[in-house]
Amino acid sequence: MTRNKKILLILTGLLIVAAFIGFRIRASRQTATVVETGTVRRADYLVAKVSATGEIKPREYVELQAEIAGVVTEVLIREGDSVRKGDVLLRIDPVQTEAETRAQEALLEASLAEARSQKAQISLQKTSIERDRADVRMAEAEVYRARQTLELAEASFNRTQQLFEDNLVSKDIYDAARNELVIAETSLQTAEARLEQARAQLRVSEVVLSQARTAYEAANSRVAQQKANLDRTLNILSKTVIQSPLSGVITQLNVEVGERAVPGTLNSPAATLMIIADLSIIEAELRVDEADIVDVELGQEAEVLVDALPNRPLFGYVTEIGSSPISTTAAGVTTQQQEAKEFKVVIQLKEPPPVLRPGLSCTAEITTATRNDVLTVPIQALTIREFPVDEMGQLIRTPKDAAKKDSKEETLHQETKEFEGVFKVVNNKAVFTPVETGIIGDTDIEIISGLEAGDVIVTGSFQTLRTLNDGDAIKVEERSGRG
């Protein structure tokens, strides 16, 4: 064997050994997952906040709209003016409404005159009834006298008849007695007829009185109707003068003299004459996501940053929390919908600056909770894994080499449960450790139980945490920013 051949064989052997060693090193590296780690540390102070966006609004404001149609004849204010409640702001042409008012006043006077006439008729008819009742009483007295006269005439005729039959009186006397009896009977019939006539007249007068009373009630009803019509017309007339419903500032003026005011329908923006706002109390109206609304409570402090005042943070507290979700449609109208994912939260600002204006965009951070001297870990270190559990609900760790068929079948029939926890680094392995968490800060989350200060945990990367399993071998790369 020549020298060159020996050298070639030696080099070939070295290459084979080097390739084998490289393969072993590469294989060992492939079995260990490269991770980022950090340590559990104790923080002096942890704050949980809810962030939301919204806009600045006055607590009390009015979008003033006309209630009647007409041409604006006078505008007494300008945008930016301060007004007090009851101040006259503008006037609408009242000619047509004044004419309608005069017509209603005339109709009311006619109805009142008719009612007075009916009342006079009632008084007159009452007098007629008293007269008719007197006539009835007189007729009754005449009937009584006629009966008495008839009884006397009957008695006298009977005596005269007996004497005539006994031939004690002449026939002339007998005929005279009989005539007196006939006259008495006729007088009684006449008196009874007059009595019946008087009673009939009384009944007629009573019916007429009842009709007069009914007509009077109807006249009073027409008077009430005309009064209501007049009140309505006067109310419409009063609406030609627009007065301020509150004290505040004219933040928006949309009308000028000569333009036509249109009554507002369905809160139409085109019908808004002006906006008056009480700027003494300013609020930030926020839209808070449904995932955060459960942490928001009345009275919680908030920091508000207005886009127009980037270097001037404002402070306030929560005064209102919406009970129903809100959603903005394409037209910009806020409505309630089943799919809505945001809730209204109102922050009342403390000492708002005079430069603040309604409608300015803002962002806010509401402080929902604070903790002192707490254990914390980075939020991204927290993950969820599913494990089999025993009868007490405790986690059962499955060995990585448990690949037998009976072990698999046992695992399939075993109850499982999801656990929230982190991967703690133990002997270059990732050991899933369930934890109990508290409030969430900007980057960290509170750990109530499950870890100790100084424990090393896996913090990344995000893709690694998604695929990492309990007991996996890891290659640690400490991050310089923590612990």
C-alpha positions, 0 to 999 in steps of 0.5 A: 500500500502506497503512502498516498493511499494510507493518507486517503484512508485516514482522511476518509475515516476522519470525515466519517467520524466527524459526520457521525459526531455532527449528526449526534449533535444535530439530533440532540439539538433537534430534541430540545426546544429553544425558548425564551425565559424569565423569572417570577418577580415581586412587584411593588405596585400593579395597576389594572386598567381598561382602555377605551375611546370616545368623545367629549360631551357636555353632561346637559345639552339640547339640540333645539328644533322648531315645533312649527313650520315658518320663516325665521324673522329674527335671530338674537344670538350668535354661535359661542354666546352664553345664554340663560334659561328663558332667554329669547333666541329667535322668532318665527313669522307669527302672522298665520298663527295670530290670525288663527288665534283671533278666529278661535277667540271669536268662536269662543265668544260665540260659544260663550254667548250661546251658553249665556242664552241657554242659561237665560232660557233655563231661568225663564223656563223655571219662572214658567214652571212656577207659574204653571204650578200656581195655575195647577193649584188654582185649578185644584181649588176650583175643582174642590169648590165645584165638588162642594157646590155639587154636593150641596146642589145634590142634597138640595135637589133630593129634598126638593124632589121629595117635597115635590113628590109629596105635593108640598112644593110647586113644579117651578121650585123643583125645576129650579133645584134640578137646574142648580144640580145640572149647573153644579155638575157642569161647573165640576166638569169644567174645573176638572178640565181646567185642572188637567189642562194646567197639569199638562202645561206644567209637564210641557214646561218641565220638558222644555226646562230639561231640554234647556238644561241639555242645550246649556250643557251642550253649549258648555261643552262647545265652550270647553272645546273652543277653549281647548282649541284656543289654548292649542292655538296660543301654544302654537303662537308661543312656539313662534318665539324660541326660548332657551330651555337651559343656561349654557353656550350656543355651541352650534347655530344652523339657521339665519334670518329668512330661512324656513324652520322645519318641525323636527321628525325622527331627530332629523339633523336638518331640523336642528336650529341650534345646540345649547350646551351647559359646559360647566360639567363636561364628560367623556362618553366612551365605548368599552369592549364587552370583555372589559365592561365587567371590570368597570364600576361606578366611582373608578378613577380614569385618565382621559387624553384628548386628541386636541390636547396631547400633552394635557391629561385630564382626570375624572371618575366613572358616573354611568355604565350602560346596561345594554350594548350599543352599536353604530350603524352605517348612518352613524345612528346609535342603536341596540343590536344583538351583535353589539360588542361595546357598552357606554361608559361615562367619565365626568371630568374634574376641572375641565379646561375652558378650551375643551369643546364638545365632539373632541375625540379622546382616549381613556384609561380606567383604573379598575384595580390596584395591588401592592407587593404582588408576584407577577409574570409576563402576560404572554407566559400564561397559557392553557393546557388540557390534562386528565384529572382524578376524582378530586379534579387534580391534574394527572401528568401522563409520562411522555413514554407512555405509549402502550395500548392499554395506557392510551385506552385508559387516557381516552376514557379518563376525564380531562380538564383545562388548566391555566398556568405557565411552563416552569423550567426544571432541569432543562425541561418545561414543566406545566404549572397551574396557577391562580391569577389576579389582576392584569396590568399593562404587561404583567399579570398577578400570580396568587398561587402556584409560583414563588419569587425567583422561579424561572418560567418560559416566556416565549416565543408565542409560537413556541408556547403554542406547541410546547408540551409538559415535560419537553426538553428545552434550550434556555435563552435568557432574555436580558429585559427581565429578572 
